[in-house]
């Protein structure tokens, strides 16, 4: 869990640096795209997951991973606007 928090924090800093100069729908679009797609690709296709390699092609797993990371990206974008 600590490792996830560390990588999430580092990705949050990178995402912050990439989208801080945008605004409006462009800002939200980049937050969703970068917050959802890149971490999901890494989780689903790059990181080894032991016995769950077959489950990576499961549409439910792909959808839930994308949905979780979209929420994370939008949450970070919302926090960026508050700060």
C-alpha positions as CSV (number, residue, x, y, z in Angstrom):
1,X,0.0,0.0,0.0
2,X,2.9,2.4,0.8
3,X,4.4,1.7,-2.6
4,X,1.1,2.6,-4.3
5,X,0.9,5.8,-2.4
6,X,4.5,6.6,-3.4
7,X,3.9,6.0,-7.1
8,X,0.6,7.8,-7.0
9,X,2.2,10.8,-5.4
10,X,5.0,10.9,-8.0
11,X,2.5,10.5,-10.8
12,X,0.4,13.3,-9.3
13,X,3.4,15.6,-9.4
14,X,4.1,14.7,-13.1
15,X,0.4,15.2,-13.9
16,X,0.4,18.5,-12.1
17,X,3.4,19.7,-14.2
18,X,1.8,18.6,-17.4
19,X,-1.6,20.1,-17.1
20,X,-1.1,23.2,-14.9
21,X,-1.0,25.6,-17.8
22,X,-4.3,24.5,-19.4
23,X,-7.8,25.5,-18.5
24,X,-11.5,24.7,-19.2
25,X,-12.4,21.5,-21.1
26,X,-8.8,21.1,-22.3
27,X,-7.7,20.9,-18.6
28,X,-10.4,18.3,-17.8
29,X,-9.6,16.4,-21.0
30,X,-5.9,16.1,-20.2
31,X,-6.7,15.3,-16.6
32,X,-8.9,12.4,-17.7
33,X,-6.5,11.2,-20.5
34,X,-3.3,11.4,-18.5
35,X,-4.9,10.4,-15.2
36,X,-6.7,7.4,-16.6
37,X,-4.9,6.0,-19.7
38,X,-1.2,6.1,-18.7
39,X,-1.5,4.6,-15.2
40,X,-4.1,2.0,-16.5
41,X,-1.8,0.9,-19.3
42,X,1.1,0.5,-16.8
43,X,-1.1,-1.5,-14.4
44,X,-2.7,-3.7,-17.0
45,X,0.1,-4.4,-19.3
46,X,3.5,-3.5,-17.8
47,X,3.5,-4.6,-14.2
48,X,3.7,-8.3,-13.6
49,X,0.8,-9.6,-11.5
50,X,1.7,-13.2,-10.9
51,X,-1.2,-15.6,-11.5
52,X,-3.5,-12.9,-12.8
53,X,-2.0,-12.5,-16.2
54,X,-5.0,-14.1,-17.9
55,X,-7.3,-11.6,-16.1
56,X,-5.8,-8.6,-17.8
57,X,-7.9,-9.2,-20.9
58,X,-11.1,-9.3,-18.8
59,X,-13.3,-6.4,-19.9
60,X,-14.6,-5.8,-16.4
61,X,-11.1,-5.5,-15.0
62,X,-10.1,-3.1,-17.8
63,X,-13.2,-1.0,-17.2
64,X,-12.8,-0.9,-13.5
65,X,-9.1,0.1,-13.7
66,X,-10.0,2.9,-16.2
67,X,-12.9,4.1,-14.1
68,X,-10.7,4.2,-10.9
69,X,-8.0,6.1,-12.6
70,X,-10.4,8.6,-14.3
71,X,-11.7,9.3,-10.8
72,X,-8.2,9.8,-9.6
73,X,-7.3,12.2,-12.5
74,X,-10.5,14.2,-12.0
75,X,-9.9,14.3,-8.2
76,X,-6.4,15.6,-8.8
77,X,-7.6,18.2,-11.2
78,X,-10.3,19.4,-8.7
79,X,-7.6,19.7,-6.0
80,X,-5.4,21.6,-8.4
81,X,-8.1,24.2,-8.9
82,X,-8.7,24.5,-5.2
83,X,-5.1,25.2,-4.5
